Every structure is written in C-alpha cells, then in structure tokens.
Amino acid sequence: MKIALVLLASFIALHPALAAPTVTAPTVQLGIDVLLEQDSTYISLVQGKRIGLVTNQSGVDAALVPTVDRLADDPRVSLVRLFGPEHGIRGEVPAGEKVDDGRDPQTGVPVVSLYGKDRKPSKAALEGVDMLMFDIQDVGSRTYTYISTLGEVMRACAETNIPLVVLDRPNPLSGLHFEGPMIEDRFRSFIGWGPMPVTHGMTLGEAARFFNDRLKIGCELHVVPMRGWKRSMIWDDTGLTWTITSPHIPSVTQAYLYATTGMVSATLQGVNDGVGSTMPFEVIGAEFIDASKFEESLQAIGLPGVRFQAIYYKPFYASFKDKPLRGVRLKLTDPGTYRPIRTSIAILTTLRTMYPEKFLFKEERPVGIHWGNTELRRQLESGLGADAIIDSWREGNADFAAARQRALIYD
C-alpha cells in the first residue's frame, strides 16, 4: 500500500495537472457574505426583525448559494416574505412575462410579485415586515429593470417607514465610466426609471444612495458594502463566479455587451441583437447586411476593447426565427477599456452610412424610452457623426456626475 502511494505521489509530481485544483478565494467579498460572517458588525441591523427579501437567482453568495437560502437557514434572521422582480425569485420566467405571487418551493416562504399588476410593494404586501433587504446582481445599465425595482422598493419603504438594507455587489462594467444621454420626463418608464445616463458606473448600493439624494425619496437606507471592490474593477477582476442574471445574460460576456447591441436593436427595425440564437447580445445581424464589409468598416474605426468578426446565423426562436441573418459578432479584447454606448453609436452610424435605404427607426416611444429622448433620431437622420453625438451629452452628463459623486462608496 505504501509503495502504491509513493508511486502515485511521484506520478502526480511529474504530472501536476492531475493534482487537485487550487481554490483561490475571490478578491471581492459580497454584501451578503459581509452581513452573515461570524463576527459581522452588520448583523445587528436585521436581528430581531421580520425580514422581507427582494431577490432572484442572481442574488447569491461567493459560493453561489442563493441569498434566500442563506437567510432562511440562518438562525439570526427571520425571513418572512420574498419579493420577486422580473424573471421571478428563481429566474424561470422569460423576459417581459408577468411574475405571479406564490410560494418559494425551496424555502416555503411566500412570494409577492413585483413584476405583475404591481411594480412597487403595496402596503398590504408589507404588513408584518419590519425591514426589507435587496440583493440582486445588476449589469450596469438603466434599461435593465432591476435598478427600477430598487427605486420602486425605496419609494414603498419611505411611504411605510420600513428601513431598506441593500446587500451590495459589483457593477460588472466597473465603477469608473458612464455613458449616454439623460432621460426626458416624458420617456420615464420601467426601463428608464432614474435620472441617469444609459450606463451609470455605480453599484446598486450607490444607486440607492443616488436615488435617495437626487429624488428626495426619504427612505431609511442602509448599505452593507463589499470588501475589496475598487472602482476600476470589471467583473473579471473580482474573482467571483458569474451567475445568470436573466435568461439572455448567462455569462459576463452578455453583461458587457447588453448595453451595446440591445440599444441598437431597440432603435432600428430589422436588426437583431442575437436574442433567439445561441449568442444573445453578442451579435448585430440583419438580412440586408454584407457581413464582410460591415466587419471591415467597424474594424477600421478602432474602437477600444473590442474587435468584430463577420458572422452568418439563423435564430431558433423569437421575432427573427428561421431568418438568415448576416452581420458581426463582437469579441471583447479588453473589457476594461470597452465603452458599450460609444460602440453602440458607432454601429448605428456605420449602418446609416452603409445602408441608408434600410436604416429604418422603430416607433418614437420604444426609441425614446431606451435612449431617454428622440434627439438621437434627429442626429442620425441629419448625418451627425458619432463623436458629435457623444459630445452632445456632455452637459447632462456633467450634472449627473456631480450628483453621482455624492453617492459613491468605494475608491
């Protein structure tokens, strides 16, 4: 037996790839892990309180254990109600579909929908709740509905004098940059809820502080901050494992690209962003595009952090099902320098130049609620270049930057 063990050890020494993998602790410690650590200085916030939790499948700890399960199993916490945003508590509901009230099959805790007839917790739904907690992974874009749910939850908390605890987690796009025009009041919606650009460069804890300050909500807000997160970090720097945030964001690649291709497809008729294929948000395709020439034109711009690959594909489902599409696949070369909205504008201006007769806008309302205004349509129709379009956002972005600065938590 000893000889066999010695031989095995010698074999592994000669073939180190066969040894057990080394598990490296994440660089960043999430808010949920900070809250529930053994000697937590934050646990007193929730002890003795009846807790309602706003979460879904993206709310997990560093070991990918759902926050709802962590709280339900912790004797220091009394979890009495769950609140489900778009896609539901466990993430099984497709985009845009109504989420029903019910009971969580894993924990048995009652679930109240925040993506059905109500987008804000009602007073009746909050009866018997002493404190709300919020733990959802965002993707850094105002068009992603989770940040809108946060705002509505804050309003409900202010109206009922119930404190809110936000368990913070990273912005995958980093906390340094924000891009895009601000929202006109007439285009406020659930995919354009707060007064911010398309990408905001904040964590949800910081966004909550921003909403409270800028909108004068009056919510009693507590943020359990992360440890180790720096503003310059993209997701790849955190050491954390990505978990699906919604059906078409299965990996961090989609989180990086969502704001780019999603904004293009929300603007133009006949253009697909990869939804319906195995590459959601990774491509821009249409029946009228010459893939090779489109790739060449975009590549010549020299956009930071991304290159383009000509591609031909046919979606399996959704509105482009079975249509032969041609276009480009976006390949990130450096997510830290990548600018989602700059890239989106470059794609739009390139399509306008190459295919003016096919450059057809969607209805005013869908374009307006995504971009925040209809000025972009006028700019594109007039032939304005990408740099000039981006420069037109400067004044609004400066006002946002000043308000945002007051809300920031991390260096």
C-alpha positions as CSV (number, residue, x, y, z in Angstrom):
1,M,0.0,0.0,0.0
2,K,2.8,2.4,0.9
3,I,4.6,1.6,-2.3
4,A,1.5,2.4,-4.3
5,L,1.0,5.7,-2.5
6,V,4.6,6.7,-3.1
7,L,4.3,5.8,-6.8
8,L,1.1,7.8,-7.0
9,A,2.7,10.8,-5.4
10,S,5.6,10.6,-7.8
11,F,3.3,10.3,-10.8
12,I,1.4,13.4,-9.7
13,A,4.6,15.3,-9.1
14,L,5.6,14.6,-12.7
15,H,2.1,15.5,-13.9
16,P,0.9,18.4,-11.8
17,A,-2.2,19.0,-13.9
18,L,-3.6,15.8,-12.3
19,A,-3.4,17.2,-8.8
20,A,-6.4,18.7,-7.0
21,P,-7.1,22.2,-8.2
22,T,-6.2,25.1,-6.0
23,V,-9.2,27.1,-4.8
24,T,-8.5,30.8,-4.7
25,A,-10.7,33.0,-2.6
26,P,-12.4,35.8,-4.5
27,T,-10.8,39.2,-4.4
28,V,-14.1,40.8,-3.5
29,Q,-16.4,39.8,-0.6
30,L,-20.1,40.4,-1.4
31,G,-22.5,42.2,0.8
32,I,-24.4,39.0,1.7
33,D,-21.1,37.4,2.9
34,V,-20.2,40.5,4.9
35,L,-23.6,40.5,6.5
36,L,-23.6,36.9,7.6
37,E,-20.0,36.4,8.5
38,Q,-19.5,35.0,12.1
39,D,-18.4,38.3,13.7
40,S,-20.5,40.6,11.5
41,T,-20.8,44.2,12.6
42,Y,-23.9,44.5,10.3
43,I,-26.0,41.6,11.6
44,S,-27.5,43.8,14.3
45,L,-29.3,45.6,11.5
46,V,-31.5,42.6,11.0
47,Q,-31.6,40.6,14.2
48,G,-35.0,40.6,15.8
49,K,-36.6,41.9,12.7
50,R,-39.1,40.2,10.4
51,I,-37.3,40.4,7.0
52,G,-38.7,40.7,3.5
53,L,-36.2,40.0,0.8
54,V,-36.2,41.3,-2.8
55,T,-34.1,38.9,-4.8
56,N,-33.9,36.4,-7.6
57,Q,-31.5,33.8,-8.9
58,S,-28.7,36.4,-9.3
59,G,-28.6,37.0,-5.6
60,V,-26.0,34.5,-4.5
61,D,-23.0,34.5,-2.2
62,A,-19.4,33.9,-3.3
63,A,-20.0,30.1,-3.2
64,L,-23.1,30.5,-5.4
65,V,-25.6,29.7,-2.6
66,P,-28.7,31.8,-3.1
67,T,-29.2,34.6,-0.6
68,V,-32.7,33.5,0.1
69,D,-31.4,30.1,1.2
70,R,-28.6,31.6,3.3
71,L,-31.1,33.9,5.1
72,A,-33.7,31.1,5.5
73,D,-31.1,28.8,7.1
74,D,-29.5,31.5,9.4
75,P,-30.9,31.4,13.0
76,R,-30.1,35.1,13.4
77,V,-32.5,36.0,10.6
78,S,-36.3,35.7,10.5
79,L,-37.2,35.6,6.7
80,V,-41.0,36.1,6.4
81,R,-41.6,37.2,2.8
82,L,-40.0,37.3,-0.6
83,F,-40.5,39.8,-3.4
84,G,-39.8,38.7,-7.0
85,P,-38.7,41.1,-9.7
86,E,-38.8,40.4,-13.5
87,H,-37.9,36.7,-14.2
88,G,-39.1,35.7,-10.7
89,I,-37.4,34.6,-7.5
90,R,-35.6,31.6,-9.1
91,G,-35.3,33.1,-12.6
92,E,-37.5,30.8,-14.6
93,V,-39.9,33.5,-16.0
94,P,-39.0,34.8,-19.6
95,A,-38.3,38.4,-20.2
96,G,-41.3,40.7,-20.1
97,E,-43.7,38.0,-18.8
98,K,-45.8,38.5,-15.7
99,V,-44.5,37.1,-12.5
100,D,-47.1,35.6,-10.2
101,D,-47.5,35.6,-6.5
102,G,-46.9,32.2,-4.9
103,R,-44.6,30.4,-2.5
104,D,-40.9,29.6,-3.0
105,P,-40.6,25.8,-3.5
106,Q,-37.2,25.7,-1.8
107,T,-37.9,27.6,1.4
108,G,-41.7,27.7,1.6
109,V,-41.6,31.4,2.1
110,P,-44.5,33.4,0.5
111,V,-43.5,35.3,-2.7
112,V,-45.0,38.6,-3.7
113,S,-44.6,39.6,-7.4
114,L,-43.0,43.0,-8.3
115,Y,-43.5,42.3,-12.0
116,G,-47.2,41.8,-12.4
117,K,-50.0,44.2,-11.5
118,D,-47.7,45.9,-9.0
119,R,-44.1,47.1,-9.6
120,K,-43.9,48.5,-6.1
121,P,-44.6,46.6,-2.9
122,S,-48.1,47.5,-1.7
123,K,-48.8,48.4,1.9
124,A,-50.7,45.2,2.3
125,A,-47.7,43.2,1.0
126,L,-45.5,44.9,3.6
127,E,-47.7,44.1,6.6
128,G,-45.8,42.0,9.1
129,V,-42.5,43.1,7.6
130,D,-40.1,45.1,9.8
131,M,-37.3,45.5,7.3
132,L,-36.7,45.0,3.6
133,M,-33.5,43.6,2.1
134,F,-32.4,43.9,-1.5
135,D,-29.9,41.5,-3.2
136,I,-29.8,41.3,-7.0
137,Q,-26.9,41.4,-9.4
138,D,-27.2,44.3,-11.8
139,V,-25.5,44.7,-15.2
140,G,-24.8,48.5,-15.0
141,S,-27.5,49.7,-17.5
142,R,-30.5,51.8,-16.6
143,T,-32.6,49.8,-19.1
144,Y,-32.2,46.6,-17.0
145,T,-35.3,46.5,-14.8
146,Y,-33.7,45.5,-11.6
147,I,-32.5,49.1,-10.9
148,S,-36.0,50.3,-11.5
149,T,-37.3,47.7,-9.0
150,L,-34.8,49.1,-6.5
151,G,-36.2,52.6,-7.0
152,E,-39.8,51.4,-6.5
153,V,-38.9,49.4,-3.4
154,M,-37.3,52.6,-1.9
155,R,-40.4,54.5,-2.5
156,A,-42.5,51.9,-0.8
157,C,-40.2,51.8,2.1
158,A,-40.4,55.6,2.5
159,E,-44.2,55.5,2.4
160,T,-44.4,52.8,5.1
161,N,-41.4,53.8,7.2
162,I,-39.8,50.5,6.7
163,P,-36.0,50.5,6.5
164,L,-34.2,49.1,3.5
165,V,-30.9,47.2,3.6
166,V,-29.1,46.8,0.2
167,L,-26.5,44.0,0.1
168,D,-24.0,45.4,-2.4
169,R,-22.4,43.6,-5.3
170,P,-20.2,44.7,-8.2
171,N,-21.1,46.7,-11.3
172,P,-19.6,44.4,-13.9
173,L,-18.8,47.3,-16.2
174,S,-16.6,48.9,-13.4
175,G,-17.4,52.0,-11.4
176,L,-15.4,54.5,-13.4
177,H,-17.4,55.2,-16.5
178,F,-20.9,56.2,-17.5
179,E,-22.3,57.0,-21.0
180,G,-25.4,58.1,-22.8
181,P,-28.0,60.8,-22.8
182,M,-30.2,61.6,-19.8
183,I,-33.9,60.9,-19.8
184,E,-36.6,63.4,-20.6
185,D,-39.5,63.2,-18.1
186,R,-42.0,62.1,-20.9
187,F,-39.9,59.0,-21.5
188,R,-39.6,57.8,-18.0
189,S,-40.6,54.1,-17.8
190,F,-39.6,50.9,-16.1
191,I,-36.6,50.6,-18.4
192,G,-35.7,54.2,-17.8
193,W,-36.7,54.9,-14.2
194,G,-33.9,57.1,-12.8
195,P,-32.3,60.3,-13.8
196,M,-29.1,58.8,-15.2
197,P,-27.3,58.0,-18.5
198,V,-27.7,54.6,-20.2
199,T,-24.8,53.2,-18.2
200,H,-24.2,54.7,-14.7
201,G,-21.0,53.4,-13.2
202,M,-22.5,52.7,-9.8
203,T,-23.1,49.6,-7.7
204,L,-26.8,49.2,-6.7
205,G,-25.9,50.3,-3.1
206,E,-24.5,53.5,-4.6
207,A,-27.5,53.8,-7.0
208,A,-29.8,53.6,-4.0
209,R,-27.9,56.4,-2.3
210,F,-28.1,58.4,-5.5
211,F,-31.9,57.9,-5.8
212,N,-32.4,58.9,-2.2
213,D,-30.4,62.1,-2.6
214,R,-31.3,63.2,-6.1
215,L,-35.1,62.3,-6.0
216,K,-35.5,63.1,-2.3
217,I,-37.2,59.8,-1.6
218,G,-36.7,59.8,2.1
219,C,-36.0,56.1,2.5
220,E,-34.2,54.9,5.6
221,L,-31.3,53.3,3.7
222,H,-28.5,51.0,4.9
223,V,-25.9,49.6,2.5
224,V,-23.9,46.6,3.5
225,P,-20.8,47.3,1.4
226,M,-18.5,44.8,-0.3
227,R,-14.9,44.4,0.8
228,G,-12.1,44.5,-1.7
229,W,-14.0,46.1,-4.6
230,K,-12.4,49.0,-6.4
231,R,-14.0,51.3,-8.9
232,S,-11.5,50.3,-11.6
233,M,-12.6,46.6,-11.3
234,I,-14.5,44.9,-14.1
235,W,-16.2,41.6,-13.3
236,D,-13.1,39.6,-14.4
237,D,-11.1,41.3,-11.6
238,T,-13.3,40.3,-8.7
239,G,-12.5,36.6,-8.6
240,L,-16.3,35.9,-8.4
241,T,-18.2,33.4,-10.5
242,W,-20.9,34.9,-12.7
243,T,-24.4,33.6,-12.2
244,I,-27.2,34.1,-14.7
245,T,-29.0,37.4,-14.1
246,S,-31.7,36.8,-16.7
247,P,-32.4,34.2,-19.4
248,H,-30.3,36.1,-22.0
249,I,-27.5,37.1,-19.7
250,P,-26.0,33.6,-19.0
251,S,-22.4,34.9,-18.8
252,V,-20.5,38.0,-18.1
253,T,-19.9,38.4,-21.8
254,Q,-23.5,39.3,-22.2
255,A,-23.4,41.7,-19.3
256,Y,-20.6,43.6,-21.0
257,L,-22.3,43.7,-24.4
258,Y,-26.0,44.0,-23.4
259,A,-26.0,47.8,-23.4
260,T,-24.3,47.9,-26.8
261,T,-26.3,45.6,-29.0
262,G,-29.5,45.9,-27.0
263,M,-29.6,49.7,-27.7
264,V,-29.0,49.1,-31.4
265,S,-31.9,46.6,-31.8
266,A,-34.1,48.9,-29.7
267,T,-33.5,51.7,-32.2
268,L,-33.8,50.1,-35.7
269,Q,-36.3,47.9,-37.5
270,G,-35.0,44.6,-38.9
271,V,-31.9,44.4,-36.8
272,N,-31.2,41.5,-34.4
273,D,-29.0,41.6,-31.3
274,G,-28.5,37.8,-31.1
275,V,-31.6,37.1,-28.9
276,G,-33.2,34.0,-30.4
277,S,-29.8,32.5,-31.2
278,T,-27.0,30.9,-29.1
279,M,-25.3,34.3,-28.9
280,P,-27.7,36.7,-27.1
281,F,-26.4,40.3,-27.2
282,E,-23.1,39.2,-28.8
283,V,-24.0,40.0,-32.4
284,I,-25.6,42.6,-34.7
285,G,-27.3,41.0,-37.7
286,A,-29.8,41.7,-40.4
287,E,-30.9,40.2,-43.7
288,F,-29.6,43.2,-45.6
289,I,-26.0,43.4,-44.1
290,D,-22.9,42.4,-46.1
291,A,-21.1,40.7,-43.2
292,S,-17.5,41.1,-44.5
293,K,-17.9,44.7,-45.5
294,F,-19.6,45.5,-42.2
295,E,-16.8,43.9,-40.3
296,E,-14.2,45.8,-42.3
297,S,-16.0,49.2,-41.7
298,L,-16.4,48.7,-37.9
299,Q,-12.9,47.3,-37.5
300,A,-11.4,50.4,-39.3
301,I,-12.9,52.7,-36.6
302,G,-10.5,51.3,-34.0
303,L,-13.0,51.2,-31.1
304,P,-11.3,50.4,-27.7
305,G,-11.6,46.9,-26.2
306,V,-13.4,45.2,-29.0
307,R,-12.9,43.6,-32.4
308,F,-15.5,42.4,-34.9
309,Q,-16.0,39.1,-36.7
310,A,-18.2,38.6,-39.7
311,I,-20.9,36.0,-39.0
312,Y,-23.8,34.3,-40.6
313,Y,-26.6,32.8,-38.4
314,K,-30.2,31.9,-38.2
315,P,-32.1,32.4,-34.9
316,F,-34.0,29.4,-33.5
317,Y,-36.8,31.5,-31.8
318,A,-38.3,35.0,-31.2
319,S,-39.1,37.5,-34.0
320,F,-36.2,36.6,-36.2
321,K,-36.8,32.8,-36.1
322,D,-35.5,31.0,-39.2
323,K,-34.4,34.2,-40.9
324,P,-30.9,34.1,-42.5
325,L,-29.0,36.9,-40.8
326,R,-25.6,38.4,-41.6
327,G,-23.5,40.7,-39.5
328,V,-20.8,40.8,-36.9
329,R,-20.0,39.2,-33.6
330,L,-18.5,41.4,-31.0
331,K,-15.3,39.9,-29.5
332,L,-14.1,41.7,-26.4
333,T,-10.3,42.1,-26.3
334,D,-10.1,44.3,-23.2
335,P,-13.4,44.8,-21.2
336,G,-11.7,47.4,-19.0
337,T,-11.3,49.8,-21.9
338,Y,-14.5,48.8,-23.7
339,R,-17.2,51.5,-24.0
340,P,-20.6,50.0,-24.6
341,I,-22.5,53.1,-25.7
342,R,-19.7,54.5,-27.8
343,T,-19.7,51.2,-29.6
344,S,-23.5,51.3,-30.0
345,I,-23.3,54.7,-31.6
346,A,-20.5,53.6,-33.9
347,I,-22.6,50.7,-35.1
348,L,-25.6,52.9,-35.7
349,T,-23.7,55.5,-37.7
350,T,-22.0,52.8,-39.7
351,L,-25.3,51.2,-40.6
352,R,-26.7,54.6,-41.6
353,T,-23.7,55.2,-43.9
354,M,-23.7,51.7,-45.4
355,Y,-27.4,51.1,-45.7
356,P,-29.3,54.4,-45.8
357,E,-32.3,52.9,-47.5
358,K,-32.6,50.2,-44.9
359,F,-31.9,52.5,-41.9
360,L,-35.5,52.5,-40.5
361,F,-36.3,53.6,-37.0
362,K,-38.7,51.9,-34.7
363,E,-41.7,53.9,-33.3
364,E,-40.9,57.0,-31.3
365,R,-41.9,55.6,-28.0
366,P,-39.6,52.5,-27.9
367,V,-36.7,54.5,-29.1
368,G,-37.4,57.3,-26.6
369,I,-37.7,55.1,-23.6
370,H,-34.4,53.4,-24.4
371,W,-32.3,56.4,-25.2
372,G,-34.2,58.8,-23.0
373,N,-35.2,61.2,-25.8
374,T,-35.7,61.4,-29.6
375,E,-32.8,63.7,-30.2
376,L,-30.6,60.7,-31.2
377,R,-33.1,60.0,-34.1
378,R,-32.8,63.6,-35.3
379,Q,-29.0,63.5,-35.0
380,L,-28.7,60.2,-37.0
381,E,-31.1,61.5,-39.7
382,S,-29.1,64.7,-40.1
383,G,-25.9,62.7,-40.6
384,L,-24.2,63.8,-37.4
385,G,-21.0,61.8,-36.7
386,A,-20.5,59.5,-33.6
387,D,-18.1,61.9,-31.9
388,A,-20.5,64.8,-32.2
389,I,-23.5,62.7,-30.9
390,I,-21.5,61.7,-27.9
391,D,-20.3,65.3,-27.3
392,S,-24.0,66.4,-27.2
393,W,-24.4,64.5,-23.9
394,R,-21.7,66.5,-22.2
395,E,-23.9,69.0,-20.3
396,G,-26.4,66.5,-19.0
397,N,-23.6,64.1,-18.0
398,A,-21.8,66.8,-16.1
399,D,-24.9,67.4,-13.9
400,F,-25.3,63.7,-13.3
401,A,-21.6,63.4,-12.4
402,A,-21.9,65.9,-9.6
403,A,-24.9,64.2,-8.1
404,R,-23.4,60.8,-8.6
405,Q,-20.2,61.8,-6.8
406,R,-22.1,62.3,-3.5
407,A,-23.5,58.8,-3.6
408,L,-20.2,56.9,-4.2
409,I,-19.0,54.5,-1.5
410,Y,-15.8,52.9,-3.0
411,D,-12.4,54.3,-4.1
